[in-house]
Amino acid sequence: LHYPLRRQRQMCIRDRNETDSKYWLSFRIGMSILLEYNVKPIEYYNLVKVKEDKVESITIKNNSLYGYFNKEGRVCKIYQPASSKYKFHKVKQYLQGYDQLKFDKPYLVICSSLKDALCLKGIGYNIEVLAPDSENTMIKAYVIEHLKKKYKKVITLFDNDEAGLKAVEKYTNTYKINGFVPTICKDISDAMKLHGFDKVHAMLKPCLLYTSPSPRD
């Protein structure tokens, strides 16, 4: 007999509080950006997997817990910034930021994380942003080709570590999309928190302006 795998998800969205605001504003990410990109504070997330006679339960609960939701209101990723070991729990496949694309800006920046993407939005550049599930997850070729036709320039901005540098190189070699990494910190959001707007803007501006445009077929 075949017993299908069944999943039951339970989650409680909580009200935003001062701690939430302080956390996100340290990266220059305000309430309007969080609302636009469907980032919501949650009290707990519980996933129960049932297969044959086996039951597995995963419960994530702490005071600093956020859900990344798609436009249908389904949670796609759980983010717990206070956890040093398990910051993310992937619930389902999701190209972060794609639901919010309006294709009305000249540039698209593909970032290493949604938080970095939202930090760029908070700076106020004339861009749109995307973030795959991770730097090791390549955006599909047909999606990239569609995006190239919609923007004057598409570039990548990944973390300044081994994975990020490899990802920049891979997008360049695979899709002819150039990119760069931060020079004053591992990632953009941490750079903003540690060094502030002026230093981050001074670092980013020449990279965003002078990175060679991606070829458009």
Summary of the structure (lengths in Angstrom):
residues: 217
radius of gyration: 18.4
end to end distance: 51.3
largest distance: 63.6
contacts: 629
relative contact order: 0.12
helix: 33%
strand: 27%
